[in-house]
């Protein structure tokens, strides 16, 4: 009598990667991690900048004036204030 070994799963067991690295470590893995973090921060900053810009534009823009043809139909004319 002999023992049958499962042949499907063969080879060495892979070692797990150490995930928790010090960010000060000079190795390539932690450097990549640092760069990704930097990129994320920059993207976030850019998004905030754009939103702020849009918000400022909407606050400053006066409401659009109705077309002159429309005002003529209603016999309404704009009068400037005298100082």
C-alpha positions as CSV (number, residue, x, y, z in Angstrom):
1,X,0.0,0.0,0.0
2,X,1.3,3.5,-0.8
3,X,0.2,7.1,-0.1
4,X,-1.1,9.2,-3.0
5,X,0.2,12.8,-2.9
6,X,-1.8,15.5,-4.5
7,X,0.2,16.5,-7.6
8,X,-1.9,19.5,-8.6
9,X,-0.5,21.7,-5.9
10,X,3.2,21.5,-6.3
11,X,6.3,23.7,-5.7
12,X,7.4,25.9,-2.9
13,X,5.1,27.9,-0.8
14,X,5.4,31.6,-1.6
15,X,6.7,33.9,1.1
16,X,4.4,36.8,2.0
17,X,5.6,40.3,1.3
18,X,6.2,42.4,4.3
19,X,3.7,45.2,4.0
20,X,4.5,47.6,6.7
21,X,7.6,49.4,5.6
22,X,9.1,52.5,7.1
23,X,8.6,55.4,4.7
24,X,12.2,56.5,5.3
25,X,13.5,53.2,4.0
26,X,15.4,53.8,0.7
27,X,14.2,50.6,-1.0
28,X,12.2,50.8,-4.3
29,X,9.0,49.5,-2.8
30,X,8.7,52.3,-0.2
31,X,9.8,54.9,-2.7
32,X,7.0,53.9,-5.0
33,X,4.6,54.1,-2.1
34,X,5.8,57.6,-1.3
35,X,5.4,58.7,-4.9
36,X,1.9,57.4,-5.1
37,X,1.0,59.2,-1.9
38,X,2.5,62.4,-3.3
39,X,0.5,62.1,-6.5
40,X,-2.7,61.5,-4.6
41,X,-2.1,64.6,-2.6
42,X,-1.4,66.7,-5.7
43,X,-4.6,65.5,-7.4
44,X,-6.6,66.3,-4.3
45,X,-5.1,69.8,-4.2
46,X,-5.8,70.3,-7.9
47,X,-9.5,69.3,-7.5
48,X,-9.9,71.7,-4.5
49,X,-8.3,74.5,-6.5
50,X,-10.7,73.9,-9.5
51,X,-13.7,73.8,-7.2
52,X,-12.7,77.1,-5.5
53,X,-12.2,78.7,-8.9
54,X,-15.7,77.6,-10.0
55,X,-17.3,78.8,-6.8
56,X,-15.6,82.2,-7.2
57,X,-16.8,82.5,-10.8
58,X,-20.4,81.7,-9.9
59,X,-20.4,84.2,-7.0
60,X,-19.0,87.1,-9.1
61,X,-21.1,86.6,-12.3
62,X,-24.2,88.9,-12.4
63,X,-27.5,87.3,-13.4
64,X,-27.8,87.2,-17.2
65,X,-29.8,90.1,-18.7
66,X,-32.8,89.3,-20.8
67,X,-32.4,89.9,-24.5
68,X,-33.2,93.4,-25.9
69,X,-35.9,92.1,-28.3
70,X,-37.8,90.6,-25.4
71,X,-37.6,94.0,-23.5
72,X,-38.8,95.9,-26.6
73,X,-41.9,93.7,-26.9
74,X,-42.8,94.5,-23.3
75,X,-42.0,98.2,-23.9
76,X,-39.5,98.2,-21.0
77,X,-36.4,100.3,-21.3
78,X,-33.5,100.3,-18.9
79,X,-32.8,103.6,-17.3
80,X,-29.3,104.4,-15.9
81,X,-29.2,105.9,-12.4
82,X,-27.8,109.4,-12.2
83,X,-25.0,110.1,-9.7
